[in-house]
Amino acid sequence: MTADSGLPEASEAFAAHFTDPIYNDPADEFAPFGTNEGWSLLNEWAERRDELDSDTTVADLIRESGFTESNLDAETRPEIPNPGGSVDAATIVVSAGFTLLRLTGDIDEVGLRQTLAALNVLIGYYGSPEQLLIQRSDLESWTP
């Protein structure tokens, strides 16, 4: 755990590339680990870090954490996001993508594309908050 944020220690590759303070902010709802889903996924997999390797995918984290009912295409922009709808699904995908990156310093190609698509869903829904734009920009420039 890092002393200042209470988050599990980041891999060297993650820490070197994802330098904005949002990546260590457990309270900001638009930060990858500031949502309930983000916090839960990160802490669950930090305890299971020894199960993660270079073959682990974003889909593996989602499936093995019990989030199999997520659907990014379930809704466009309802007044309140539906449980299991696109906003919830996007939050889970972003959380899983950044969890995998933080703990391993790697992300699968499909997971990278899914995480970017999920960020675009959230950016569209919430009206382009700076924190989400930073995550998308940083992820777009990620090179393993």
Buried (B, 14 or more C-beta within 10 A) or exposed (E): EEEEBEBBEBBEBBBEBBEBEBBBBBEBEBBBBBBEBBBBBBBBBBEEEEEBEEEBBBBBBBEBBEBEEBEBEBBEEEEEBEEBBBBBBBBBBBBBBBBBBBBBBBBBEEBBEBBBBBBBBBBBBEEEBEBBEBBBEBBEEBEE
